Amino acid sequence: MKYLAALLLLLLAGSPLWADCPYCMFYSGDFDPNNPNADGLANENDAFAFGNPYGAATYQNFVVTESAYIPTMFTDNLSSLDPSTGYWEIRSGVSEGNGGTIVASGTGAMRQTPTGRSAFGYSEYKDEVVVSVSLGPGTYWFAVVPNDPGNPGRSFNSNTFGLNRVGTEIDNEQFFNSPYYGANFTNANNHGVFPAFSGGFGYQVPEPSSLFMIGTGMLGLAAAACRRLSK
C-alpha cells in the first residue's frame, strides 16, 4: 500500500493538470524591464494620489468567449505601497472619454505578492483581491487598485507586450481614469506606450466533484501500475 501512495503522489506532482494551468482564464502578460518601452501608469489610492474610490486607475480589457466565473482579480504594480485592501471594478462599453457601464465592483482584502521583477527603483508586486463574478460572452475592462491611504508612496500598473499572455484581449484599448490627474477614461497610449497592462484573473479551482473524479482516476492508474509492478 505504501508503494501505491507514493506512486499516487508522484502522479499528482507530475500531472500536467496543474503544471499547464488550465484554470488560468486570463493574464495579459509579464512586465519586461528590458524592453525599451517598459513603463508603468499610476494605479493607486494613497497619500499622494487619492480620491473616491481611487486617485488613479488603469483599465485593462479582456474578451470572454463563453460564460465564465471569476474568483479573483489582480494587477501587477511597480509599487512602494503596503495595501491591506483593494478596490476593483469590471466595466463594459468603455471608450475614449466614456466609462461605459459598471458590471460589478467592490472593495476587499488585498494580498500582495512580489513577482521578482523590478524597474525604476520600484519592486513589482501582484496585488490580488477575491471577487465572485459571473460574466457572459463579451468584451470587458477591469481595474484593481491598491489602497493604502496613509502612505506617501506610489503604485504604477506595469505595462506588458504580451509575454506569457493567457486568453484574449484587444491591444491598445486600455484606459486611464483619474480625477486627481484630470483624466476621464483616456486611452492609455496618450500617456506613453501601453498596449496592455499586466494583470488578470486568478485560478478557477475545479469543482469538488471534479477533484474527486481526478483523484479516483489517478488512484485507479496508480493501482494498475502497482499490479503491473508486482507481476
C-alpha positions in Angstrom: 0.0 0.0 0.0 2.8 2.4 0.8 4.1 2.0 -2.8 0.6 2.8 -4.1 0.5 6.0 -2.0 4.0 7.0 -3.2 3.1 6.4 -6.8 -0.1 8.5 -6.5 1.9 11.4 -5.1 4.3 11.2 -8.0 1.4 11.2 -10.4 -0.2 14.2 -8.8 3.1 16.1 -8.7 3.9 15.4 -12.3 0.4 15.9 -13.7 0.0 18.4 -16.5 -3.4 19.3 -14.9 -1.6 21.6 -12.6 1.6 22.3 -14.4 -0.1 23.7 -17.5 -2.6 25.9 -15.5 -5.8 25.0 -17.4 -7.8 27.1 -14.9 -6.0 30.3 -15.6 -8.6 32.2 -17.5 -6.8 35.5 -18.4 -3.4 37.1 -18.0 -2.3 40.0 -20.1 1.4 39.2 -19.7 4.6 39.8 -17.8 6.3 43.1 -17.4 9.6 43.1 -19.3 12.0 45.6 -17.7 14.5 45.1 -20.6 12.0 46.3 -23.2 12.9 49.9 -24.3 9.3 50.9 -23.9 8.9 49.4 -20.4 6.8 51.7 -18.3 4.0 51.9 -15.7 1.0 54.2 -15.3 -0.4 55.5 -12.0 -2.8 52.9 -10.3 -3.2 53.9 -6.7 -5.2 55.3 -3.8 -2.6 56.7 -1.3 -1.4 59.9 0.3 0.0 61.1 -3.0 -2.9 60.4 -5.4 -6.2 60.0 -3.6 -9.9 60.2 -4.3 -13.2 58.2 -4.0 -12.9 55.4 -4.8 -9.3 55.9 -6.0 -6.8 58.5 -7.0 -5.9 56.9 -10.3 -6.9 53.6 -12.0 -5.9 51.7 -15.1 -8.4 49.7 -17.1 -7.3 46.5 -19.0 -9.7 44.9 -21.4 -10.4 41.2 -21.8 -12.6 39.1 -24.1 -14.9 36.4 -22.7 -15.9 33.9 -25.4 -18.2 31.8 -23.3 -19.8 32.3 -19.8 -17.2 32.4 -17.1 -16.9 32.6 -13.3 -14.1 34.9 -11.9 -12.9 34.1 -8.3 -10.0 36.6 -8.1 -8.5 39.5 -9.9 -5.1 41.2 -9.8 -2.8 43.8 -11.2 1.0 43.8 -11.3 2.2 47.1 -9.9 5.6 48.7 -9.5 5.0 49.9 -6.0 6.2 51.1 -2.7 2.8 50.7 -1.1 1.7 48.1 1.5 -2.0 47.8 0.8 -4.3 45.9 3.1 -7.4 46.5 0.8 -8.0 47.0 -2.8 -10.8 48.5 -5.0 -11.9 46.6 -8.1 -14.3 47.1 -11.0 -15.4 45.4 -14.1 -17.0 47.6 -16.8 -18.5 47.1 -20.3 -18.7 49.6 -23.2 -15.7 51.7 -22.3 -14.3 54.0 -25.0 -12.4 57.3 -25.2 -14.0 59.7 -22.7 -16.7 57.2 -21.8 -16.6 54.9 -18.7 -19.3 52.7 -20.0 -21.3 50.7 -17.5 -20.1 49.2 -14.2 -20.9 45.5 -14.3 -19.5 44.7 -10.8 -17.3 46.5 -8.2 -16.2 46.3 -4.6 -13.5 46.7 -2.0 -11.9 43.7 -0.4 -8.8 42.5 1.4 -5.7 42.6 -0.8 -2.9 40.0 -0.9 0.4 41.4 -2.1 3.0 39.1 -3.5 6.4 40.0 -5.0 6.8 38.9 -8.7 10.6 39.1 -8.5 10.7 41.9 -11.2 11.7 45.5 -10.6 12.3 48.7 -12.5 12.7 52.5 -12.0 13.6 52.0 -8.3 10.4 50.0 -7.5 9.8 46.3 -6.9 6.8 44.8 -8.7 4.0 43.1 -6.8 1.0 41.1 -7.7 -1.9 42.9 -5.9 -4.9 40.5 -5.7 -8.4 40.7 -4.4 -11.1 38.0 -4.0 -14.2 38.6 -6.1 -17.2 36.5 -7.1 -18.4 37.5 -10.6 -20.1 35.5 -13.4 -19.8 37.0 -16.9 -21.5 36.2 -20.2 -19.6 36.5 -23.5 -18.4 39.9 -24.4 -15.6 42.5 -24.0 -15.0 43.9 -20.6 -12.5 46.2 -18.8 -11.2 45.7 -15.3 -9.3 47.7 -12.7 -7.7 46.5 -9.4 -6.4 49.5 -7.4 -4.2 49.0 -4.3 -5.5 51.1 -1.4 -3.0 52.5 1.2 -4.4 55.9 2.1 -1.8 56.9 4.7 1.2 56.0 2.6 3.1 58.8 0.6 4.5 56.1 -1.7 3.4 55.3 -5.3 2.0 52.5 -7.3 2.2 52.1 -11.1 0.5 49.3 -13.1 3.2 47.7 -15.2 2.8 47.7 -18.9 3.3 44.5 -20.9 3.8 43.5 -24.5 2.1 40.1 -24.1 5.0 37.9 -22.7 3.3 34.7 -21.3 -0.1 36.0 -22.1 -3.1 33.7 -21.5 -6.6 34.4 -23.0 -7.8 37.1 -25.4 -7.7 40.9 -25.3 -7.7 43.9 -27.7 -4.3 45.6 -27.6 -4.2 49.4 -27.4 -7.7 49.7 -26.0 -6.7 50.2 -22.4 -7.8 53.3 -20.4 -6.7 55.6 -17.7 -9.1 57.3 -15.3 -8.1 59.8 -12.6 -10.0 62.7 -11.1 -6.7 63.5 -9.4 -4.8 63.9 -12.7 -7.9 65.2 -14.6 -8.1 62.2 -16.9 -11.5 60.9 -17.9 -11.1 57.4 -19.4 -8.4 58.5 -21.8 -6.7 55.9 -23.9 -3.6 54.9 -22.0 -1.4 55.4 -25.1 -2.0 59.1 -24.7 0.4 58.8 -21.7 3.1 56.6 -23.2 3.3 53.1 -24.9 0.6 51.0 -23.2 -0.7 48.2 -25.5 -1.7 46.3 -22.3 -1.4 46.4 -18.5 -0.1 43.5 -16.6 -2.9 41.8 -14.7 -5.6 39.2 -14.9 -7.7 36.6 -13.2 -6.5 34.0 -10.7 -7.1 30.3 -11.0 -10.5 28.8 -11.2 -10.3 25.8 -8.8 -12.1 22.7 -10.1 -15.4 21.8 -8.5 -15.2 19.3 -5.6 -16.8 16.6 -7.8 -14.1 17.2 -10.4 -11.4 16.9 -7.8 -12.9 13.6 -6.7 -13.0 12.3 -10.3 -9.4 13.4 -10.8 -8.3 11.7 -7.6 -10.2 8.5 -8.2 -8.9 8.3 -11.8 -5.3 8.7 -10.7 -5.8 6.2 -7.9 -7.0 3.7 -10.5 -4.0 4.4 -12.6 -1.7 4.0 -9.6 -3.3 0.7 -8.7 -3.0 -0.6 -12.2 0.7 0.4 -12.2 1.3 -1.3 -8.9 -0.3 -4.5 -10.2 2.0 -4.5 -13.2 5.0 -3.9 -10.9 4.0 -6.8 -8.6 4.0 -9.3 -11.5 
